[in-house]
């Protein structure tokens, strides 16, 4: 029991909702949070839509003495998610005061573009003697402590559009992210933060915590040299199954990476079929990125929250905007509406831009 890891709380901030209730309701309805960018003027940009979090007020989460105005937006989102997760888990403050520091595992893919941009503007306007002394710490990736990214800035949008990592979309922004759909045109840049509280099973039981699921298997691997992005998922799925002592038929639902990318969606489809065999055609697969866009390093924690909520309610959320089947993506992607199904185990897949892949198996907890 000491080595059984269970989830007891979540903090969620995503383009489609702040907090697990709003987030889950949006996923079940297939309602996208992708919209026109309001954080800055995009008149001269080829891309003007993103998964932007609306109605986020940092002052509700960060006290004035922490100087939230000096933080990058990704750090603000991270602290908010952490506070939400601790509150959701009902961990008392004294329980966090351990003899050793409580470990925090961080996932972030970029520096604080907003801090860097503001510092550059200040430098140009006032000269080097007026450079901000706080920008050094605030702009570094390790300024946070969760899965968090806030890349919707002038600089990030410009370079990602120039590199064709994101593509222009001329239509209703809510329909831009279309995982596994024949007419998908590419992933949608988004921001977000997800925080997950993990405890040993015995600690969670002892304090009477609500247990949302148990992580019974996981694996990580890079894409093989010369392969496509996402090809490494074939290995991570197989290794996660072995780690959890499962066979393919034990998986009831795949919470897919599915970023709405032309090639990555195909690569993941093939990886699922390769690892799960014929069982791949018998189980539902869905991606939440039709609703969230691609929030980079916060995608994994947000998918973890989705999987846990699916286990709680025995509901598989639909893949938003999946309307036209792609012959190369031929699995059951749960189109249209959520599906009631008895769930015991969920396979979660994530992929990073650097070629990293991870698969996790989240299971309904079996008490001793």
MOGI-V10858 format. One record per helix or strand. SS is the DSSP state (~ for helix, > for strand). FROM is the first residue (numbers start at 0). TO is the last residue. If there is no record, write none. Layout:
ss	from	to
SS	FROM	TO
SS	FROM	TO
This chain:
ss	from	to
>	4	13
>	16	17
~	19	28
>	34	35
>	48	50
~	57	59
~	63	65
~	67	69
~	72	88
~	92	95
>	106	106
~	112	125
~	127	129
~	134	137
~	140	142
>	146	148
~	153	161
~	172	174
>	180	180
>	188	189
>	191	199
~	200	205
>	212	221
~	232	242
~	247	249
>	252	254
~	263	280
>	283	285
~	288	291
>	293	293
~	295	312
>	314	315
>	324	325
>	328	328
>	331	331
>	338	339
>	344	350
>	355	362
